[in-house]
Amino acid sequence: MNHPKIVRRPAVLELLQISRSNLYSKIENGLFPKPIQLGVRAVFWLSTENEAVLAAMIQGQSQEEIKHLVKTLVEARKQFKAVA
């Protein structure tokens, strides 16, 4: 099983070509997944989630469709299992 690839905020901003405030606005509005907190000041995103949302934007999906996608992606996080 592959380990999920995680990326920090600068990589997310570069991928989407948006500002930090725009990223957090998208998160607030349900248009981008919330980061994963791995420490007091360490937050990361799953690269697969980032790419899925970007693909939806490229496809021209509506905001409601993207919100549904984001909700589905975040729910799927509960399915991650530890790798032995």
Secondary structure, 3 states (H helix, E strand, C coil): CCCCCEECHHHHHHHHCCCHHHHHHHHHCCCCCCCEECCCCCEEEEHHHHHHHHHHHHCCCCHHHHHHHHHHHHHHHHHCCCCC
